């Protein structure tokens, strides 16, 4: 990816992070008033979660901005993994929030006390759902364009917020209109379990990036299909991929005829790079040139030929 292309993608992630901070700050103030007015455990849990949302969104904003920092002498591959670290910080906050809500809900199970001003709490929760749905829609648009793992983790977190706010409404409705006062703490426990599950899901993408997990098979196959469509190319092996923030990296060994001149072989490499840059503008590619038949190592994983199955037939 060129510097201009990166600049085009990065501001989207930063704007999404700023939107997340603004929504979290607004909802925190609104829910704090509702929790004070109603005394609802579910609403109090929602306040705690939104407070952590705000902190997590600030960390996400910092992570996205740091990930957008250009490569330097100490970080030649850029700072993309800052997004994964920010995502893991969010996971820790989500887990802490789930534990606190569950503890408070369990403590309130034995009480049989009606919730005050339930109608006000229901109205606040409806507003919170509408605001969160608008944020989720915007975040998903940004994720489709940038692939930001930090925004993805934030999006998963706010998906749980929709369910959390809906659960608060259910608890208050059951309390207000049906006299079922235990609904509030029971749904509080359900919210905590849902948050814990969301934390587990959000951690997987971040850990995969930090561990340099390979691309999915379909993405690898699509990349190789473009790379192999080049006259003069004899094979591809040692194909490695990874992801860092919103940037993808791919490298492979490309085989050409040993009778070619250095200049002609270099032209083939540049042609492959152009084709890949056109089809995959967000991928940084590194190609090592080998003469056909050359063996680099006895490691079968490295030497495995990954050229598409139709390649030999086409030649």
C-alpha positions in Angstrom: 0.0 0.0 0.0 1.3 3.5 -0.9 1.5 6.3 1.6 -1.4 8.1 -0.2 -3.5 5.0 0.0 -2.9 4.6 3.7 -3.8 8.2 4.3 -7.1 7.6 2.6 -8.0 4.7 4.8 -6.7 5.9 8.2 -8.9 9.0 8.7 -12.0 6.8 8.4 -10.8 4.6 11.4 -10.0 7.8 13.4 -13.4 9.3 12.7 -15.1 6.1 13.7 -13.1 6.1 17.0 -14.1 9.7 17.6 -17.8 8.9 17.0 -17.5 6.1 19.5 -16.1 8.4 22.2 -18.8 11.0 21.6 -21.7 8.4 21.8 -20.2 6.8 24.9 -19.9 10.2 26.7 -23.5 11.1 25.8 -24.9 7.8 26.9 -22.9 7.8 30.2 -24.4 11.1 31.3 -27.9 10.0 30.3 -27.7 6.6 32.0 -26.2 8.0 35.1 -29.2 10.2 35.6 -31.5 7.3 34.9 -29.7 5.0 37.3 -30.0 7.7 40.0 -33.7 8.2 39.4 -34.7 4.5 39.1 -32.2 2.6 41.4 -32.4 -0.3 38.8 -29.5 -2.9 39.1 -29.8 -3.5 35.3 -29.6 0.2 34.7 -26.6 0.6 37.1 -24.9 -2.2 35.2 -25.6 -0.4 32.0 -24.0 2.7 33.5 -20.9 0.8 34.5 -20.6 -0.7 31.1 -21.0 2.6 29.3 -18.3 4.1 31.6 -16.0 1.4 30.5 -17.2 1.9 26.9 -16.0 5.5 27.1 -12.6 4.5 28.5 -12.3 1.7 25.9 -13.2 4.1 23.1 -10.6 6.6 24.2 -8.0 3.8 24.2 -9.3 2.7 20.8 -8.8 6.2 19.5 -5.3 6.3 20.8 -4.6 2.8 19.3 -5.9 3.8 15.9 -4.0 7.0 15.8 -0.8 5.2 16.9 -1.4 2.5 14.3 -1.6 5.2 11.6 1.8 6.5 12.5 4.2 5.9 9.5 7.0 3.3 9.8 10.1 4.6 11.4 13.7 3.4 12.2 12.5 1.3 15.1 9.3 0.0 13.6 10.0 -0.8 10.0 6.7 -2.6 9.5 4.7 0.3 11.0 2.7 0.5 14.2 -0.4 -1.5 13.1 -0.3 -3.9 16.0 -1.2 -1.0 18.3 -4.8 -1.7 17.2 -4.6 -5.3 18.5 -3.2 -4.1 21.8 -6.0 -1.6 22.1 -8.5 -4.3 21.3 -7.1 -6.5 24.1 -7.4 -3.6 26.5 -11.0 -3.4 25.6 -11.4 -7.1 26.3 -10.0 -6.6 29.8 -12.5 -3.8 30.4 -15.4 -5.8 29.1 -14.5 -8.7 31.3 -14.2 -6.5 34.4 -17.5 -4.9 33.6 -19.2 -8.3 33.3 -17.8 -9.4 36.7 -18.9 -6.3 38.4 -22.4 -6.5 37.0 -22.8 -10.2 37.9 -21.6 -9.5 41.5 -24.1 -6.6 42.0 -26.9 -8.6 40.4 -26.3 -11.7 42.6 -26.3 -9.5 45.7 -29.7 -8.1 44.7 -31.4 -11.4 44.0 -32.8 -11.8 47.5 -34.4 -8.4 47.6 -38.0 -7.8 46.6 -38.0 -4.1 45.9 -39.8 -2.3 43.1 -37.9 -0.1 40.8 -38.7 3.7 41.0 -39.4 5.8 37.9 -39.3 2.7 35.6 -40.9 4.7 32.7 -38.0 7.2 32.7 -35.5 4.3 32.7 -37.3 2.7 29.7 -37.2 5.9 27.8 -33.5 6.4 28.4 -32.8 2.8 27.3 -34.7 3.4 24.0 -32.7 6.5 23.3 -29.5 4.5 24.1 -30.5 1.8 21.6 -31.2 4.2 18.8 -27.9 6.0 19.4 -25.9 2.8 19.5 -27.5 1.4 16.4 -26.5 4.5 14.5 -22.9 4.1 15.7 -22.8 0.4 14.8 -24.0 1.1 11.3 -21.2 3.7 10.8 -18.6 1.5 12.3 -19.5 -1.4 10.0 -19.1 0.9 7.0 -15.6 1.9 8.2 -14.7 -1.8 9.0 -15.6 -2.8 5.4 -13.3 -0.1 4.0 -10.4 -0.3 6.4 -10.5 -3.7 8.2 -9.5 -2.0 11.4 -9.3 -4.7 14.2 -9.6 -2.0 16.9 -12.9 -0.6 15.4 -14.0 -4.3 15.0 -13.5 -4.9 18.7 -15.3 -1.7 19.5 -18.1 -2.7 17.2 -18.5 -6.1 19.0 -18.6 -4.3 22.3 -21.4 -1.9 21.2 -23.3 -4.9 19.8 -23.5 -6.2 23.3 -24.7 -2.7 24.4 -27.8 -3.0 22.2 -28.7 -6.3 24.0 -27.8 -4.8 27.3 -30.1 -1.8 26.8 -32.9 -4.1 25.5 -32.5 -6.3 28.7 -32.8 -3.2 30.8 -36.1 -2.3 29.1 -37.4 -5.9 29.6 -36.4 -5.8 33.3 -38.1 -2.5 33.9 -41.2 -3.5 32.0 -41.6 -6.7 34.0 -41.0 -4.8 37.2 -43.3 -1.9 36.4 -46.2 -3.7 34.8 -46.0 -7.3 36.1 -44.6 -6.8 39.5 -41.7 -9.2 38.9 -39.0 -7.5 40.9 -36.5 -10.3 40.5 -36.4 -9.7 36.7 -33.9 -6.9 37.2 -31.1 -8.8 38.8 -31.7 -12.0 36.7 -31.3 -10.0 33.5 -28.3 -8.3 35.0 -26.7 -11.7 35.3 -27.7 -12.5 31.8 -26.1 -9.3 30.6 -22.9 -10.1 32.5 -22.7 -13.5 30.8 -23.3 -12.0 27.4 -20.5 -9.4 28.0 -18.1 -12.2 28.9 -18.9 -14.1 25.7 -18.4 -10.9 23.7 -15.0 -10.4 25.4 -13.9 -13.9 24.3 -15.0 -13.2 20.7 -13.3 -9.8 20.6 -10.0 -11.2 21.8 -9.6 -13.8 19.0 -9.0 -11.3 16.2 -6.5 -9.3 18.3 -4.6 -12.4 19.4 -4.5 -13.7 15.8 -2.8 -10.5 14.7 -0.3 -10.4 17.5 0.5 -14.1 16.7 0.8 -13.3 12.9 -1.8 -15.8 11.9 -2.1 -16.5 8.2 -4.9 -15.1 6.1 -8.0 -17.2 5.6 -7.7 -19.8 2.9 -10.1 -18.0 0.5 -8.1 -14.7 0.8 -4.8 -16.6 0.2 -6.2 -18.3 -2.9 -7.5 -15.1 -4.4 -4.1 -13.4 -3.9 -2.2 -16.3 -5.5 -4.7 -16.4 -8.4 -3.7 -12.8 -9.3 0.0 -13.4 -8.6 0.2 -16.5 -10.9 -1.4 -14.8 -13.9 1.9 -13.6 -15.3 3.8 -14.9 -18.4 7.2 -16.1 -17.5 6.4 -17.2 -13.9 7.2 -20.8 -13.3 6.0 -21.3 -9.7 5.4 -19.8 -6.3 6.5 -21.2 -2.9 7.2 -20.1 0.7 4.0 -18.0 0.6 3.6 -16.2 4.0 0.9 -13.7 5.1 0.0 -11.7 8.1 -2.1 -8.7 9.2 -1.2 -5.7 11.3 -3.9 -3.3 12.1 -5.6 -2.3 8.8 -2.5 -3.3 6.8 -1.8 -6.7 5.2 1.6 -8.1 4.4 2.4 -10.9 2.0 5.7 -12.4 0.8 6.7 -15.3 -1.4 9.4 -16.8 -3.5 8.7 -16.6 -7.3 10.4 -19.0 -9.8 11.5 -18.0 -13.3 13.6 -19.6 -16.0 17.3 -19.7 -15.0 18.2 -18.6 -18.6 16.6 -15.1 -18.2 18.7 -12.1 -17.8 18.5 -10.2 -14.5 16.7 -7.3 -16.2 14.1 -9.6 -17.8 13.5 -11.4 -14.5 13.2 -8.1 -12.7 10.6 -7.0 -15.2 8.5 -10.1 -14.4 8.6 -9.3 -10.7 7.6 -5.7 -11.2 4.7 -6.8 -13.4 3.5 -9.2 -10.7 3.8 -6.4 -8.1 1.7 -4.0 -10.3 -1.1 -6.6 -10.7 -1.2 -7.3 -7.0 -1.1 -3.6 -6.1 -4.1 -3.1 -8.4 -6.1 -6.0 -7.1 -5.0 -5.7 -3.4 -4.2 -2.0 -2.7 -4.0 -2.5 1.1 -1.3 -5.3 0.9 2.4 -4.7 1.1 4.2 -7.3 -1.0 7.7 -8.7 -0.8 8.9 -11.0 -3.6 12.1 -13.1 -3.6 13.2 -14.3 -7.0 14.5 -17.9 -7.5 15.6 -19.7 -10.7 13.3 -22.6 -11.5 14.2 -25.8 -9.7 16.2 -24.0 -7.0 15.7 -25.5 -3.5 16.1 -23.1 -0.6 15.7 -25.5 2.3 14.7 -29.0 3.3 11.7 -27.6 5.2 8.6 -28.9 3.4 6.5 -26.1 4.7 8.7 -23.5 3.1 9.3 -25.4 -0.2 5.7 -26.3 -0.7 4.5 -25.2 -4.2 1.4 -23.0 -3.7 0.9 -22.1 -7.3 -2.8 -22.5 -8.3 -3.8 -25.9 -9.6 -4.6 -24.6 -13.1 -1.2 -22.9 -13.5 0.6 -25.9 -15.1 -2.3 -26.5 -17.5 -2.3 -22.9 -18.6 1.4 -23.0 -19.3 
